[in-house]
Amino acid sequence: MSESVRAFLVDAFTDEPCAGNPAGVVPDADGLSDDQMLAVASELGASETAFVRESETADRRVRYFSPTTEVDLCGHATIASHTRLFESDRIGAGTHTLETNVGTLDIELAESGTVWMTQNPPEIRQRDIDSARAADALGVPASALVDDLPFAVASTGLPFLVVGVEFLSDLGDAEPNFDALEALCEDVGAEGVYAFTFDTLHGGADVHGRAFCPPLGIDEDPVTGTASGATAAYLDHVGAFHGGGESPAATDVSLEGDGFPDELVLEQGHFLDRPGTVRATVDGATVRVGGTATTALDGTLRVPDDEGDEILEA
């Protein structure tokens, strides 16, 4: 007889249900095999599902699965899982440690419910990419790309190719070729492409982004914590907020103090009708991503017996 688990859909980087980025959350996943976790993630259908497990080295362990594969790290599912544990009084405000496939991370939970995730020290690797190839893969004119911002693979736990776009209209009209994006990601060693612009919808935002992750089986992710952290580190690395460039996108983003903002605000998801907001801070090698979340669905899911490998792989 199949066992059952309690499962949730939690919308991250938003205070409103059915907005932001939905993550599956299974708070008690110790008894589940890899195949069972993959089956649950596929059934829930979120871009990632967080499976909370016991840890010998940290307060808890989380493993992340997309509907097709295990993912080493997921920002929005981290925010979602800790919000769910907080809402159900299983953890309190304060600092927590989290074991992941990329190491142990610090999680700070505020009394208000905001979750801050310290990601891995950033790695920024510039890549020599033909602009026409990148533009064709994204489905934008080559003239839409920002000349002053170099192509780079940035990672704070999950590598993204970061691509600057001049205007929000170009980013919104993008028609990606997902096969071409997957090939580009494979060539540069990335798990997705984060295309962004300083031309935002809301005055309180610094960046508007879209994340395309075909290598993970996700055409477009609504609001992406790992990509936001990586992009924040990239922008700090290239000095994008210090002005002086020739591109409007490079000069108009200088803020008070003419330097990197204390808290970078990234908006995402609006072109998927899933608007959300990510907050990021960069202090040297310390990159933090924060946001709120809310539970949209609470249910019980029957899990297939751990015997049907052929069925689970089909």
C-alpha positions in Angstrom: 0.0 0.0 0.0 1.4 3.4 -0.9 2.4 5.8 1.9 1.2 9.4 2.1 3.1 12.6 2.8 1.9 16.1 3.7 2.8 18.4 0.8 2.4 22.1 0.3 2.6 24.7 -2.5 4.1 27.8 -1.1 4.4 31.0 -3.2 7.8 32.6 -2.6 8.9 36.2 -3.0 5.4 37.5 -2.6 2.8 38.1 0.1 -0.1 37.1 -2.2 -1.2 33.6 -3.1 -1.0 32.7 -6.8 1.8 35.2 -7.4 5.6 35.0 -7.1 7.2 31.6 -7.6 5.4 28.5 -6.4 7.6 25.8 -4.7 6.6 22.4 -3.5 7.4 21.8 0.2 7.5 18.4 1.9 8.4 19.0 5.5 8.9 15.4 6.5 10.9 13.7 3.7 13.3 11.4 5.6 11.6 8.2 4.4 11.4 9.1 0.7 13.8 7.6 -1.8 15.3 9.6 -4.7 12.7 8.2 -7.1 9.9 9.0 -4.8 11.0 12.5 -4.4 11.3 12.9 -8.1 7.8 11.5 -8.5 6.4 13.9 -5.9 8.1 16.8 -7.5 6.7 15.8 -10.9 3.2 15.5 -9.5 3.3 18.8 -7.7 4.5 20.4 -10.9 6.3 23.4 -9.4 9.7 24.4 -10.9 11.3 23.0 -7.7 10.1 21.1 -4.6 12.1 21.2 -1.3 12.3 18.0 0.6 13.2 18.7 4.3 15.2 16.0 6.0 17.3 15.5 9.1 21.0 16.5 9.0 24.0 15.3 11.0 25.9 18.6 10.4 23.2 21.3 10.3 19.8 22.1 11.7 18.2 20.5 8.7 18.9 19.3 5.2 17.0 20.2 2.1 17.1 18.4 -1.3 15.6 20.1 -4.3 14.0 18.4 -7.3 12.5 19.9 -10.4 9.9 17.7 -12.2 12.7 16.0 -14.1 15.9 16.1 -12.1 17.6 16.9 -8.8 18.8 20.6 -8.5 21.8 21.4 -6.2 20.3 24.6 -4.9 17.1 26.6 -5.2 16.6 30.0 -3.7 12.8 30.3 -3.8 12.2 26.8 -2.5 14.6 27.6 0.4 12.5 30.7 1.2 9.3 28.7 0.8 10.3 25.8 3.0 11.5 27.9 5.9 8.4 30.0 5.7 6.3 26.9 5.8 8.2 25.6 8.9 7.8 29.0 10.5 4.1 29.2 9.8 3.6 25.8 11.4 5.6 26.7 14.5 8.3 24.1 13.8 11.0 26.7 13.8 11.3 30.2 15.3 12.9 33.4 14.3 16.7 33.5 14.4 19.6 32.0 12.6 19.4 28.4 11.3 21.9 26.3 9.3 20.9 24.4 6.2 22.7 21.5 4.6 22.5 21.5 0.8 24.3 19.8 -2.1 26.5 22.9 -2.4 27.4 23.1 1.3 26.0 24.4 4.6 24.2 27.8 4.3 23.1 30.2 7.0 19.4 31.1 7.0 18.1 34.1 9.0 14.4 34.2 9.8 13.0 37.5 11.0 10.1 37.9 13.4 8.1 39.3 10.5 8.5 36.1 8.6 11.1 37.4 6.1 13.6 34.7 5.2 17.2 35.7 4.4 19.5 33.1 2.7 23.2 33.4 2.7 24.4 31.9 -0.5 27.9 30.6 -1.4 30.7 33.1 -2.1 30.3 34.3 -5.6 32.2 33.0 -8.6 32.2 35.3 -11.7 33.7 34.0 -15.0 33.5 36.2 -18.0 32.7 34.4 -21.2 33.5 35.3 -24.8 30.2 34.8 -26.5 29.0 36.0 -29.9 26.4 38.7 -29.3 24.3 37.5 -32.2 24.2 34.0 -30.9 23.1 35.2 -27.4 20.5 37.5 -28.9 19.1 34.8 -31.3 18.8 32.3 -28.4 17.0 34.8 -26.3 14.8 35.9 -29.2 15.7 39.6 -29.0 17.4 41.9 -31.5 21.2 42.0 -31.2 20.9 45.8 -30.7 18.9 45.1 -27.5 21.9 43.8 -25.6 24.0 46.1 -23.4 27.4 46.5 -25.0 29.0 47.8 -21.7 28.1 44.7 -19.7 30.2 41.6 -20.4 28.8 38.2 -20.7 29.6 36.2 -17.6 28.6 33.0 -15.8 27.9 34.0 -12.2 27.2 31.6 -9.4 26.4 31.7 -5.7 25.6 28.0 -5.7 24.0 27.6 -9.1 25.6 29.0 -12.3 23.7 31.4 -14.5 24.7 33.1 -17.7 24.0 36.8 -17.0 22.9 38.9 -20.0 22.2 42.6 -19.9 19.3 44.0 -22.0 18.8 47.7 -22.7 15.0 48.1 -22.3 12.1 46.4 -20.6 10.2 46.3 -23.8 12.9 44.2 -25.4 13.0 41.9 -22.5 9.2 41.5 -22.4 9.0 40.8 -26.1 11.7 38.1 -26.0 10.8 34.9 -27.7 13.5 32.4 -26.5 14.7 29.5 -28.6 14.9 27.0 -25.7 17.0 24.4 -27.7 19.5 27.2 -28.5 19.5 28.4 -24.9 20.2 24.9 -23.6 23.1 24.5 -26.1 24.5 27.9 -25.0 24.2 26.9 -21.3 26.0 23.7 -22.0 28.8 25.5 -23.8 29.5 28.0 -21.0 28.8 25.8 -18.0 25.5 27.3 -16.9 22.2 25.9 -15.6 20.2 28.8 -17.0 20.2 32.3 -18.5 19.2 35.4 -16.5 18.4 38.3 -18.8 17.9 41.6 -17.0 17.4 45.3 -17.5 17.7 48.4 -15.3 14.5 49.6 -17.0 12.0 48.5 -14.4 8.2 48.5 -13.9 8.2 49.9 -10.4 10.2 52.8 -9.1 11.3 51.0 -6.0 13.0 48.2 -8.1 16.6 48.3 -9.4 16.5 45.4 -11.8 13.9 43.5 -13.8 14.8 40.0 -14.8 13.7 36.9 -16.6 15.3 33.4 -15.9 15.3 30.7 -18.6 16.5 27.3 -17.4 16.0 24.6 -20.1 18.9 22.5 -18.7 16.8 22.0 -15.6 13.6 21.2 -17.5 12.2 24.7 -16.8 11.6 26.9 -19.8 11.1 30.0 -17.6 11.2 30.3 -13.9 8.9 33.0 -12.4 11.1 34.5 -9.6 14.5 33.1 -9.0 16.5 33.5 -5.8 19.7 31.8 -7.0 19.8 33.8 -10.2 19.1 37.0 -8.3 22.0 36.4 -5.9 24.3 35.5 -8.8 23.2 38.6 -10.7 23.7 40.9 -7.7 27.2 39.6 -7.3 27.8 40.1 -11.0 26.6 43.7 -10.9 28.8 44.4 -7.9 31.8 42.7 -9.7 31.4 44.8 -12.9 30.7 48.0 -11.0 27.4 48.6 -12.7 26.2 51.0 -10.0 29.2 53.3 -10.2 28.2 55.1 -13.4 30.5 56.4 -16.0 29.6 54.1 -18.8 28.3 55.1 -22.2 25.2 53.0 -22.2 22.0 54.5 -20.7 21.5 51.3 -18.8 25.0 51.6 -17.3 24.8 55.3 -16.3 21.2 55.8 -15.2 21.4 53.2 -12.4 23.7 55.2 -10.1 22.0 55.5 -6.8 22.5 57.8 -3.8 26.1 57.5 -2.8 27.0 56.6 -6.3 27.7 53.0 -5.4 26.2 49.5 -5.0 22.9 49.8 -3.0 22.7 48.5 0.5 19.8 46.3 -0.7 19.3 45.5 -4.3 15.6 45.0 -5.3 15.0 42.7 -8.3 11.5 42.3 -9.8 10.6 39.3 -11.9 7.7 37.2 -13.0 5.4 39.9 -14.4 5.5 38.5 -17.9 4.2 35.2 -16.5 1.5 36.9 -14.4 3.5 35.7 -11.3 5.0 39.0 -10.1 7.5 38.8 -7.2 10.3 40.7 -5.5 13.7 39.5 -4.5 16.0 41.5 -2.2 19.7 40.9 -2.3 22.7 42.3 -0.5 26.4 42.0 -1.4 29.2 42.5 1.1 32.4 41.3 -0.3 32.1 37.5 -0.6 28.8 37.4 1.4 25.7 37.4 -0.8 22.3 37.2 0.8 18.9 36.9 -0.8 15.7 37.6 1.1 12.0 37.5 0.7 8.6 36.5 2.0 6.3 33.7 1.1 2.8 32.4 1.7 1.2 29.0 1.6 -1.3 28.5 -1.2 -2.1 24.8 -1.0 -2.0 22.3 1.8 -2.7 18.6 1.1 -1.8 15.0 1.4 -0.1 13.2 -1.4 0.0 9.5 -2.0 3.6 8.4 -2.9 4.3 5.5 -5.2 5.9 2.4 -3.7 9.7 2.4 -3.9 9.6 -0.5 -6.3 8.6 1.0 -9.6 11.8 2.3 -11.0 10.7 1.7 -14.5 7.5 3.6 -14.0 9.3 6.5 -12.3 11.8 6.7 -15.1 9.3 6.6 -17.9 
